[in-house]
Amino acid sequence: MTPTEALASWVADSDYDAIPTDVRREAKRALLNYLGCALGGSIEPALDTAVRVLAPYSGPKTAQLLGRAEVFDPLHAALLNGIGSHVHEYDDTLPKNYIHPSPPVASALFAYAAANPVDGRRFVEAFVLGFETESRVGNAVYPAHYDAGWHITSTAGVFGAAAAVGRLLGLTSRQMVWAFGLAATQAAGIREMFGSMAKSFQPGRAAQNGYTSALLAQADFTAGERALEGPRGFAAVTAQRYDLDKITDGLGEEFDLRVNAYKPYACGLVVHPTIDGCSRIRERHRPAPESIEAVRLRVAPLVLDLCNHKTLNRALQSKYSIYHAAAIGLARGKGGLREFTDEAVRDPVLARLRSLTTATPDPAVTEDQVHIEVQLSSGEVLELFVEESLGNLRRPLSDEQLEEKFRDQAVLALPADVVERVIDQCRRIDELDDVGELVRATAPSTGGAAAGAA
């Protein structure tokens, strides 16, 4: 079989019991992390604007949005869930390909579950299959695809969303091939949008487009059947170099959920080491911000490619600023939601520290490392090398830390007692008779629920 056919057959014919127990457990951790991010982002201006603008264009209102009172059609709900879950840059990340894997897949699945009864076992199975599809497609074209400027979360994510929803719809392997073809022709998203509302729009659109692909394929809407490997297919068109074997090698035995990472800081992954290291310097030495005369960083070249914003005009830009990362670590010792607001950008203490910070690319430094020197007015230099930052695979967030991260975000949208009930439902999502109950539990008290069809 071709790579497209092999992947489609695996998704269509897979079995829940064949998914290893540890992979299912990690899927529940990923879904908990995702839902916390969606709730935290549910009150953000980007989502407010999208909801207001798109509401008149919604079809039958059958799908409750996550963390909001509004009800949309499932396709728009997938888009809007995707915007909310990604807007804070707090979602999970695969270090091997820099995909934020959960937003495209889970946004589509929760939109589907809001409008259609689906039990927790089937939901978790569909999530695992969609996650793996997305990551394997990304692995095949990374890094050339990413280096060319594609936003790999959305371009690979559309395949994951198609696989996940297609699984719930019961697509045959041939229909799944068509779903992948329809996904491939809708794969989009560019890195030039980073630091703006459009970045979160991209995984939302991937969720919506993947959902659309599955619906059309279910109705035998045909597509090219060599979507991934064809001479004018996804890989050849979007990457100068690619390895299609990465789509099928170890399929069904090796799962990228095992190497998923969860962010301790609400910003781009590559600046996490700097926040981590500067926070450690603050904790150990307590330098007064006004005593700092210079901050010198040696970072991986990719850091400056992605996060070289020094003059900041809006909060979203600060999530892609290596200079802001150093400033919040040294001045505040943390990188939560409140460190990436307009108020934080305007904070004169942080602005001064940003202006004093320089960053030099060093090919010997990995994306998970940083070398930091903080020069004080006394002449003392505080130095630290971060070998592995918090949140990576060797320093992962515990279940307790994930739940605390969930609470920190979810309380922005829901009362504390409701937050605890939602956490409990997330812990046992695979036991739920109807995942729609979980979606409706996230709605504010003024919201309502509706039932409908795919």
GIFEN-V783638 format. One record per residue. RES is the residue in three letters. OMEGA is omega as a letter, one per 40 degrees, with the letter a starting at -180 (* if undefined). NEAR is the number of other ideal C-beta (glycine too) atoms within 12 Angstrom. Layout:
BEGIN
res	omega	near
RES	OMEGA	NEAR
RES	OMEGA	NEAR
END
This chain:
BEGIN
res	omega	near
MET	i	21
THR	i	24
PRO	i	37
THR	a	42
GLU	a	30
ALA	i	28
LEU	a	47
ALA	i	44
SER	i	27
TRP	a	34
VAL	a	49
ALA	a	33
ASP	a	22
SER	a	32
ASP	a	16
TYR	a	23
ASP	i	12
ALA	i	18
ILE	a	32
PRO	a	19
THR	a	18
ASP	i	16
VAL	i	32
ARG	i	30
ARG	i	24
GLU	i	34
ALA	i	43
LYS	i	38
ARG	i	37
ALA	a	46
LEU	i	53
LEU	i	43
ASN	i	45
TYR	a	54
LEU	i	51
GLY	i	47
CYS	i	48
ALA	i	54
LEU	i	47
GLY	a	40
GLY	a	45
SER	a	39
ILE	a	27
GLU	i	36
PRO	i	23
ALA	a	34
LEU	i	40
ASP	a	23
THR	a	19
ALA	i	35
VAL	a	33
ARG	a	16
VAL	a	18
LEU	a	27
ALA	a	22
PRO	a	11
TYR	a	16
SER	i	28
GLY	i	21
PRO	a	18
LYS	a	27
THR	a	30
ALA	i	44
GLN	i	41
LEU	i	51
LEU	i	55
GLY	a	45
ARG	a	38
ALA	a	25
GLU	i	33
VAL	a	33
PHE	i	35
ASP	a	33
PRO	a	47
LEU	i	40
HIS	i	39
ALA	i	51
ALA	i	52
LEU	a	45
LEU	i	52
ASN	a	56
GLY	i	53
ILE	a	47
GLY	a	51
SER	a	55
HIS	a	53
VAL	a	47
HIS	a	47
GLU	a	45
TYR	a	47
ASP	a	51
ASP	a	48
THR	i	42
LEU	a	39
PRO	a	35
LYS	a	28
ASN	i	37
TYR	i	35
ILE	i	50
HIS	a	53
PRO	a	55
SER	a	53
PRO	i	62
PRO	a	63
VAL	a	60
ALA	i	57
SER	i	62
ALA	a	61
LEU	i	60
PHE	i	53
ALA	i	52
TYR	a	48
ALA	i	48
ALA	a	49
ALA	a	40
ASN	i	33
PRO	i	23
VAL	a	36
ASP	a	23
GLY	i	31
ARG	i	27
ARG	i	32
PHE	i	44
VAL	i	43
GLU	a	32
ALA	i	48
PHE	a	54
VAL	a	48
LEU	i	49
GLY	i	57
PHE	a	50
GLU	i	48
THR	a	56
GLU	a	54
SER	a	47
ARG	i	45
VAL	i	57
GLY	i	48
ASN	a	42
ALA	a	40
VAL	i	41
TYR	e	34
PRO	a	26
ALA	i	23
HIS	a	36
TYR	a	34
ASP	i	21
ALA	i	22
GLY	i	21
TRP	i	38
HIS	a	39
ILE	i	45
THR	a	54
SER	a	50
THR	i	46
ALA	a	55
GLY	a	54
VAL	i	57
PHE	i	60
GLY	i	57
ALA	i	61
ALA	i	59
ALA	a	53
ALA	a	54
VAL	i	56
GLY	i	49
ARG	i	47
LEU	i	42
LEU	i	35
GLY	i	22
LEU	i	36
THR	i	22
SER	i	28
ARG	i	24
GLN	i	34
MET	i	43
VAL	i	41
TRP	i	35
ALA	i	54
PHE	i	56
GLY	i	39
LEU	i	40
ALA	a	55
ALA	a	40
THR	i	30
GLN	a	33
ALA	a	43
ALA	i	32
GLY	a	39
ILE	a	24
ARG	i	28
GLU	a	16
MET	a	26
PHE	a	36
GLY	i	31
SER	i	24
MET	a	28
ALA	i	26
LYS	a	35
SER	i	46
PHE	a	39
GLN	i	42
PRO	i	53
GLY	i	52
ARG	i	43
ALA	i	56
ALA	a	59
GLN	a	44
ASN	i	41
GLY	i	59
TYR	i	55
THR	a	37
SER	a	49
ALA	i	54
LEU	a	37
LEU	i	30
ALA	i	38
GLN	i	27
ALA	i	17
ASP	i	16
PHE	a	18
THR	i	18
ALA	i	32
GLY	a	24
GLU	i	27
ARG	a	26
ALA	a	44
LEU	a	46
GLU	a	34
GLY	a	24
PRO	i	12
ARG	i	16
GLY	a	32
PHE	a	41
ALA	a	39
ALA	a	22
VAL	a	26
THR	a	36
ALA	i	32
GLN	i	15
ARG	i	18
TYR	a	28
ASP	a	24
LEU	i	30
ASP	a	17
LYS	i	30
ILE	a	40
THR	a	29
ASP	i	18
GLY	a	18
LEU	a	29
GLY	i	24
GLU	i	16
GLU	a	19
PHE	a	33
ASP	i	42
LEU	i	39
ARG	a	28
VAL	i	28
ASN	a	43
ALA	a	40
TYR	a	43
LYS	i	45
PRO	a	35
TYR	a	45
ALA	a	42
CYS	i	46
GLY	a	44
LEU	a	43
VAL	i	43
VAL	i	49
HIS	i	45
PRO	a	47
THR	i	52
ILE	a	47
ASP	a	40
GLY	i	42
CYS	i	50
SER	i	35
ARG	i	28
ILE	i	35
ARG	a	31
GLU	a	18
ARG	a	17
HIS	i	23
ARG	i	18
PRO	i	29
ALA	a	17
PRO	a	31
GLU	i	15
SER	a	24
ILE	a	37
GLU	i	25
ALA	i	26
VAL	a	46
ARG	a	28
LEU	i	45
ARG	a	30
VAL	i	42
ALA	a	33
PRO	a	23
LEU	a	31
VAL	a	39
LEU	i	30
ASP	a	24
LEU	a	35
CYS	a	41
ASN	i	30
HIS	i	32
LYS	i	26
THR	a	16
LEU	i	32
ASN	a	15
ARG	a	24
ALA	a	34
LEU	i	36
GLN	a	33
SER	i	44
LYS	i	43
TYR	a	36
SER	i	46
ILE	a	48
TYR	i	39
HIS	i	51
ALA	i	54
ALA	a	50
ALA	a	43
ILE	i	45
GLY	a	47
LEU	a	49
ALA	a	37
ARG	i	28
GLY	i	25
LYS	a	29
GLY	i	47
GLY	a	29
LEU	a	34
ARG	i	24
GLU	a	38
PHE	i	41
THR	i	28
ASP	i	18
GLU	i	17
ALA	i	35
VAL	a	31
ARG	a	17
ASP	a	25
PRO	i	16
VAL	i	24
LEU	i	38
ALA	i	25
ARG	a	23
LEU	i	37
ARG	a	38
SER	a	22
LEU	a	30
THR	i	40
THR	a	25
ALA	a	39
THR	i	23
PRO	a	24
ASP	a	21
PRO	i	15
ALA	a	14
VAL	i	29
THR	i	24
GLU	a	36
ASP	a	33
GLN	i	29
VAL	i	46
HIS	a	28
ILE	i	43
GLU	i	29
VAL	a	40
GLN	a	23
LEU	i	24
SER	i	16
SER	a	14
GLY	i	10
GLU	i	17
VAL	i	20
LEU	a	29
GLU	i	23
LEU	i	32
PHE	i	26
VAL	a	36
GLU	a	19
GLU	a	22
SER	i	44
LEU	i	32
GLY	i	36
ASN	a	31
LEU	i	21
ARG	i	13
ARG	a	20
PRO	i	26
LEU	i	30
SER	i	15
ASP	a	20
GLU	i	14
GLN	i	22
LEU	i	36
GLU	i	27
GLU	i	22
LYS	i	40
PHE	a	39
ARG	a	29
ASP	i	28
GLN	a	42
ALA	a	41
VAL	i	25
LEU	a	28
ALA	a	36
LEU	i	33
PRO	a	18
ALA	a	16
ASP	i	15
VAL	i	25
VAL	a	31
GLU	i	19
ARG	i	20
VAL	i	38
ILE	i	35
ASP	i	20
GLN	i	31
CYS	i	42
ARG	a	24
ARG	a	22
ILE	a	42
ASP	i	30
GLU	a	20
LEU	i	29
ASP	a	19
ASP	a	25
VAL	i	41
GLY	i	37
GLU	i	30
LEU	i	44
VAL	a	46
ARG	i	33
ALA	a	36
THR	a	44
ALA	i	30
PRO	a	25
SER	i	15
THR	a	8
GLY	i	25
GLY	i	18
ALA	i	26
ALA	i	27
ALA	a	23
GLY	a	26
ALA	a	17
ALA	*	34
END
